[in-house]
Amino acid sequence: MLDARSEIDMLRQRLLMKNLSNNIVDAICDDASRDISNATSDILADAMNDAVNVGGDIESEELIDELRAIRSGPSFEIITDSGRTDFSEPPFPMLPKLLKNAKVAKDGSLYKVIPMKQKTTNRNTAVTTEAAIENINNARRIAREQRDSDQKSNRTSSSPDAMKGMNTFAAMQSINRSRHKQQKGGQVDGPTIDFRTASSKQDASRQWVKPGKIRNASVPLREINMNMHDNIDIAIKDIIQMYEDGY
């Protein structure tokens, strides 16, 4: 992974070797830093969108809620809060649990009538995915607004930071994500109820078994991070080359 700040420093040295004045070199490097900041923060936002969509594809709200971007050396990495990427669920035999406090039939077997309602959750995967992407877009917008504000104010106290866009986006996305977690809730009203009978005469290994789900995101998350790092490197190289060739 390229270090944007180091690349700006090397650009500065190469421009000075072209006998350009310090003021001109400073202005060129400031513009290059802003462009890198803008481009790389958008790449990070796009990668976060891709990661959220992975959570949607495998129907894992838990994965979506845990996603965040953290600083990793000269760049960023998309990880989960827990550090795990496997949110799979094994099959679960429910019959023994369902037959607790069951009634006794005439033949001595146990039975219990179970009300079955349509599967509802506080936040289904589609809603969670939509909310996460909205948070990412809000963070992207706020990062852009701050970049525009900094540029319009023409601050001269310090040179623009090529990492600022990604830092701002990651911080704002984390804040939005925390707000989303606090706001999650609200049960869906009016589920349809069906009734089924659980019986000790049924095969516990085949009936009333909650199926497991494979929810492993290790491969797609690794690919997203690799593509993000490649795209950031390409953006940095292209911007540096453009400004160097221009003078």
Phi, psi and omega per residue, in radians:
M1 nan 2.342 3.117
L2 -1.346 2.541 3.050
D3 -1.662 1.921 -3.061
A4 -1.012 -0.713 -3.110
R5 -1.154 -0.715 3.114
S6 -1.144 -0.677 3.125
E7 -1.120 -0.655 3.079
I8 -1.136 -0.724 3.118
D9 -1.091 -0.722 3.129
M10 -1.208 -0.626 3.056
L11 -1.070 -0.730 3.133
R12 -1.020 -0.786 -3.122
Q13 -1.144 -0.717 -3.136
R14 -1.182 -0.624 3.106
L15 -1.209 -0.668 3.102
L16 -1.114 -0.557 3.108
M17 -1.217 -0.250 3.074
K18 -1.550 0.174 3.109
N19 1.145 0.505 3.007
L20 -1.429 2.619 -3.127
S21 -1.212 2.770 3.135
N22 -1.040 -0.697 -3.130
N23 -1.098 -0.756 3.137
I24 -1.162 -0.758 3.129
V25 -1.083 -0.733 3.117
D26 -1.065 -0.746 -3.123
A27 -1.138 -0.732 3.125
I28 -1.097 -0.808 -3.114
C29 -1.164 -0.598 3.082
D30 -1.121 -0.764 3.124
D31 -1.119 -0.723 3.124
A32 -1.110 -0.692 3.122
S33 -1.101 -0.747 3.125
R34 -1.101 -0.762 -3.129
D35 -1.114 -0.726 3.112
I36 -1.125 -0.743 3.120
S37 -1.030 -0.793 -3.128
N38 -1.136 -0.841 -3.064
A39 -1.148 -0.792 -3.046
T40 -1.261 -0.585 3.105
S41 -1.183 -0.614 3.072
D42 -1.174 -0.654 3.100
I43 -1.122 -0.726 3.110
L44 -1.108 -0.731 3.125
A45 -1.109 -0.735 3.115
D46 -1.095 -0.698 3.128
A47 -1.140 -0.685 3.087
M48 -1.106 -0.695 3.069
N49 -1.029 -0.775 3.132
D50 -1.074 -0.707 -3.133
A51 -1.153 -0.705 3.092
V52 -1.086 -0.726 3.133
N53 -1.122 -0.528 3.038
V54 -1.085 -0.769 3.092
G55 -1.052 -0.663 3.082
G56 -1.157 -0.703 -3.114
D57 -1.108 -0.665 -3.120
I58 -1.676 0.129 3.087
E59 0.959 0.896 3.139
S60 -2.144 1.738 3.067
E61 -1.127 -0.599 -3.110
E62 -1.081 -0.751 3.110
L63 -1.087 -0.816 -3.115
I64 -1.035 -0.755 -3.108
D65 -1.185 -0.446 -3.086
E66 -1.567 -0.200 -3.058
L67 -1.171 2.409 3.015
R68 -2.776 2.831 3.126
A69 -1.881 2.281 3.126
I70 -2.200 2.716 3.088
R71 -1.190 2.309 3.125
S72 -2.386 1.728 -3.088
G73 1.082 -2.249 -3.136
P74 -1.463 0.027 -3.055
S75 -2.366 -2.661 -3.141
F76 -2.287 2.800 3.113
E77 -2.358 2.423 3.059
I78 -1.651 2.111 -3.061
I79 -2.313 -3.107 2.987
T80 -1.949 2.685 -3.130
D81 -0.983 -0.715 -3.087
S82 -1.433 -0.236 -3.086
G83 1.465 -0.082 3.142
R84 -1.737 2.700 3.108
T85 -2.133 -0.022 3.127
D86 -1.814 1.897 3.120
F87 -1.971 0.519 -3.098
S88 -1.184 2.704 3.103
E89 -2.119 2.209 3.099
P90 -1.334 2.778 3.047
P91 -1.041 2.516 -3.081
F92 -2.238 2.002 3.101
P93 -1.288 2.050 -3.030
M94 -1.705 -0.273 -3.004
L95 -1.006 -0.829 3.138
P96 -0.997 -0.677 -3.139
K97 -1.237 -0.678 -3.106
L98 -1.153 -0.528 -3.052
L99 -1.513 0.101 3.020
K100 -1.171 2.372 -3.111
N101 1.061 0.536 3.136
A102 -1.362 2.866 3.083
K103 -1.504 2.761 -3.139
V104 -1.802 2.162 3.114
A105 -1.366 2.987 -3.135
K106 -1.060 -0.549 -3.134
D107 -1.492 0.103 3.111
G108 1.564 -0.112 3.114
S109 -1.352 2.813 3.126
L110 -1.710 2.512 3.072
Y111 -2.594 2.751 3.129
K112 -2.712 2.325 3.091
V113 -1.491 2.157 -3.047
I114 -1.903 2.095 3.037
P115 -1.302 2.203 -3.124
M116 -1.972 2.104 3.109
K117 -1.893 2.730 3.109
Q118 -1.009 2.474 -3.089
K119 -1.114 2.078 3.064
T120 -2.298 2.627 3.103
T121 -2.340 2.848 3.098
N122 -1.031 -0.682 3.113
R123 -2.497 1.944 3.115
N124 -1.302 2.967 -3.021
T125 -1.066 -0.675 -3.119
A126 -1.106 -0.738 3.140
V127 -1.173 -0.727 3.132
T128 -1.117 -0.725 3.106
T129 -1.086 -0.800 -3.133
E130 -1.077 -0.740 3.141
A131 -1.142 -0.700 -3.139
A132 -1.135 -0.738 3.132
I133 -1.168 -0.639 3.077
E134 -1.085 -0.718 3.097
N135 -1.074 -0.736 3.124
I136 -1.100 -0.781 3.140
N137 -1.134 -0.637 3.072
N138 -1.125 -0.743 3.110
A139 -1.111 -0.704 3.111
R140 -1.090 -0.770 -3.130
R141 -1.106 -0.782 -3.124
I142 -1.129 -0.689 3.104
A143 -1.094 -0.722 3.113
R144 -1.132 -0.764 -3.139
E145 -1.069 -0.678 3.120
Q146 -1.190 -0.686 3.094
R147 -1.096 -0.759 3.130
D148 -1.119 -0.701 3.138
S149 -1.126 -0.740 3.123
D150 -1.087 -0.715 -3.099
Q151 -1.226 -0.713 -3.130
K152 -1.183 -0.590 -3.134
S153 -1.300 -0.221 3.075
N154 0.946 0.846 -3.123
R155 -1.150 2.343 -3.115
T156 -2.091 0.071 -3.113
S157 -1.187 -0.494 3.113
S158 -2.683 2.756 -3.141
S159 -1.288 2.617 3.087
P160 -1.036 2.544 -3.139
D161 -1.698 2.144 -3.127
A162 -1.135 -0.326 3.133
M163 -1.647 -0.051 -2.981
K164 -1.113 -0.707 -3.112
G165 -1.031 -0.831 3.139
M166 -1.163 -0.697 3.112
N167 -1.071 -0.787 -3.127
T168 -1.132 -0.798 -3.131
F169 -1.050 -0.835 -3.098
A170 -1.066 -0.713 -3.138
A171 -1.154 -0.803 -3.111
M172 -1.190 -0.657 3.123
Q173 -1.129 -0.646 3.120
S174 -1.152 -0.708 3.112
I175 -1.121 -0.815 3.138
N176 -1.086 -0.659 -3.133
R177 -1.129 -0.702 3.125
S178 -1.140 -0.697 3.105
R179 -1.109 -0.694 3.141
H180 -1.090 -0.722 -3.141
K181 -1.107 -0.668 -3.136
Q182 -1.201 -0.492 -3.065
Q183 -1.581 -0.165 -3.082
K184 -1.098 2.411 3.119
G185 2.723 -3.112 3.100
G186 1.704 1.815 -3.113
Q187 -1.437 2.521 3.065
V188 -1.285 2.275 -3.080
D189 -1.498 2.753 2.948
G190 1.174 0.823 3.109
P191 -1.255 2.630 3.074
T192 -1.365 2.303 -3.087
I193 -1.858 2.242 2.981
D194 -2.036 2.798 -3.137
F195 -2.147 2.299 3.082
R196 -2.296 2.689 -3.108
T197 -1.832 2.169 3.025
A198 -1.682 2.385 -3.067
S199 -2.429 2.569 3.097
S200 -1.188 -0.220 3.087
K201 -1.401 -0.176 3.139
Q202 -1.423 2.727 -3.137
D203 -1.421 1.919 -3.075
A204 -1.140 -0.345 -3.131
S205 -1.486 -0.209 -3.076
R206 -2.127 -0.551 -3.096
Q207 -1.909 2.606 -3.091
W208 0.989 0.761 3.071
V209 -1.923 2.065 3.092
K210 -1.286 2.085 -3.075
P211 -1.185 2.515 3.066
G212 -1.411 2.810 3.125
K213 -2.228 2.375 3.081
I214 -1.523 2.025 -3.094
R215 -2.308 1.118 -3.117
N216 -1.836 2.122 -3.079
A217 -1.934 0.234 -3.039
S218 -1.082 -0.799 -3.103
V219 -1.182 -0.912 -3.140
P220 -1.096 -0.631 3.116
L221 -1.169 -0.672 3.090
R222 -1.106 -0.734 3.119
E223 -1.156 -0.684 3.109
I224 -1.079 -0.770 3.133
N225 -1.145 -0.724 3.125
M226 -1.107 -0.782 3.124
N227 -1.133 -0.683 3.118
M228 -1.085 -0.805 3.138
H229 -1.093 -0.724 3.114
D230 -1.098 -0.775 -3.122
N231 -1.158 -0.641 3.085
I232 -1.139 -0.784 3.116
D233 -1.053 -0.759 -3.135
I234 -1.107 -0.750 3.138
A235 -1.082 -0.776 3.139
I236 -1.094 -0.822 -3.140
K237 -1.040 -0.815 -3.080
D238 -1.112 -0.736 -3.120
I239 -1.194 -0.770 3.111
I240 -1.056 -0.796 -3.120
Q241 -1.111 -0.698 -3.131
M242 -1.068 -0.787 -3.113
Y243 -1.277 -0.580 3.110
E244 -1.215 -0.733 -3.128
D245 -1.206 -0.414 -3.097
G246 -1.318 -0.129 -3.107
Y247 -2.350 nan nan
